[in-house]
Amino acid sequence: MAEDPTVATVAQPLDERLQRQSGLRRLLSRPELGAIAGTVLVFLFFGATAHGTGMFAADGILNWMTVTAQLTIIATGAALLMVGGEFDLSVGSMIGFAGMMIAIPTVYFGWPIEISVIFAFCGALLIGFLNGLVVVRTRLPSFIVTLASLYILRGMTIALSILFANRTIVSGVKNFAGDSFVVPLFSGKAFPGLFIWLADAGIIGKLPNGQPSVQGVPAMVIWAFAIALIGHIVLSRTRFGNWIFAAGGDANAARNVGVPVARVKIVLFMVTAFCATVYATCQVMEFGSAAADRGVLKEFEAIIAAVIGGCLLTGGYGSVVGAFFGALIFGVVQMGILFTGAPNDWFQVFLGLMLLTAVLFNNYIRRRATGER
Amino acid sequence: MSESVSAKPALIEVRDLVKHFGPVVALNGVSMKVRSGEVLCLLGDNGAGKSTLIKTLSGVHKPTSGSFLVDGKPIAFHTPRDALDAGIATVYQDLAMVPLSSIARNFFMGREPLRRVGPFKFLDLAFAEKVAREEMKKIGIDLRDSSQAVGTLSGGERQCVAIARAVYFGAKVLILDEPTSALGVAQTSMVLKYVNQVRARGLGVIFITHNVRHAYAVGNSFTVLNRGRTLGTFEKAGISIEELQNLMAGDKELQFLSNDLGGTV
């Protein structure tokens, strides 16, 4: 604005009304802080108790990184959507249904696998669009709308599987896939040379047959990092990201300043469906089959990872980085319990407690960060 | 002051504005104008038609009849965006802010500054934070860190951020919907000072309130609404705070009450 001669006379001296933030408080206002602290604790714990079990050898790391990667893929979508103020409970069913959208055309219609994969992605994006459209148009809670999708998609997954394969699994995808590029794209191992070199150098172990104990970075891990990185950049560094915060923080205020709230929310539902389909495609390529029970309860795991990562259930606050650390805690604890030989039944107890702690912690942080009472 | 102000053209002028909602007559002949460098206070009790009038001025409602001039030319707004494009910005009571987001992000919400990197466009957060900090400093709110959440600001500070945002994005006329109604004394004086500062920059301000004291502190002229009509417009020199209060009350009940209680309401 132009120079203003009246400023000097109107400007007030600094007074006690000015709210100053200490560096610590600023740090506390980062949504992912709790998840990072939790990750450190979990690593310290298993570093002490699972030491010598092979959990932190190359194949052990691969083990929990794979679980982390699977969850990161869907947690990124869930976190973005949650910051945008909505939920998607149909993620798990979407994983099952997307798998069928790949396997059934490939095995029973004789479609090339590439076409089936593209078909599955298009179908998933359409379903995500419809989820979003219904939520935005009806103004019903997304919890209810996507709960309906959860049942519709799971039901269709089972029904179509029975219809075509006469059982709840459609197998044999690998026989039709041949040497198509989509197989290594979703289930290959990256950097095999690096791992052979690491094994020869004695940094990682070798199998009895002379192969390195880990043959490469699974494609799923790379997908997970790529999706989380892009999600993080979009949320924190783009205009669309600002719109996500605005739409979730106060949809009405956002609309008043010209943010296309409906469009933002619909796109976010399409993103969660896209993430679920990446997950499903990796699984189908890995196992060579699609099963009707794939992805059951994954929607909750995605939401748990996002919440542990600092996303508020009420929207407008959270981060993709946090969701990644939430997924990491999840993967390390789930596999760590196996490595330490503790009964695996305790994992769910731990998970529930972790979720509760995270929500309480997040609420506290939010109040500190925003001065809300 | 009023002479120099009167010489300037009106930024907004409405004459005999009428607005019906079905059988309900919300505005029944309202006339007012606001000039550059002037604070026009729109006074009226609940149901007087203040909200309907500002929603008409800001393009939310279309008037049923009457004339609406901007810079002396007749105009018809179809959407709030049209009003914004004509330089008429309205700061509603909810302020259109997201408490959990930072001041900088709120300041540029819906009008984000972008920085091109190769084929991608990124949010220019450094620019947003710099501008937000500078604009707040002009008001006298010294933010060391404009990445702090709006929720950490007091009500008065939030009100000032909302006004500063409208001014920064080129408003010529600012419509403030009861900006002081939920504020304490110190917060109110902070907002009133800022309103005066905005006026001194040459903007026209329409200040809606039902608090005569706040109006009298900052206003140059006063338009009193009652039951959808203008009771009249008064320059500050021509009316006292008590007269304004009585006029606004519409009847003498409040006056009697004041006498009973031994003070001004």
Interface residues (C-beta under 8 A of the other chain):
Chain A: M1 A2 D4 T6 V7 V10 A11 Q12 L14 R17 L18 Q19 R20 Q21 R26 S29 I233 R237 T238 R239 G241 N242 F245 A246 G249 D250 N252 A253 A254 N256 V257 G258 V259 L312 G316 Y317 R366 A369 T370 G371 E372
Chain B: P80 R81 Y92 D94 L95 A96 M97 V98 P99 L100 S101 R105 F108 M109 G110 R111 E112 L114 K121 F122 L123 L125 E135 K137 K138 I139 G140 I141 D142 R144 D145 S147 Q148 A149 V150 G151 T152 L153 S154 G156 E157 V167 Y168 A186 M190 K193 Y194 N196 Q197 A200 R201
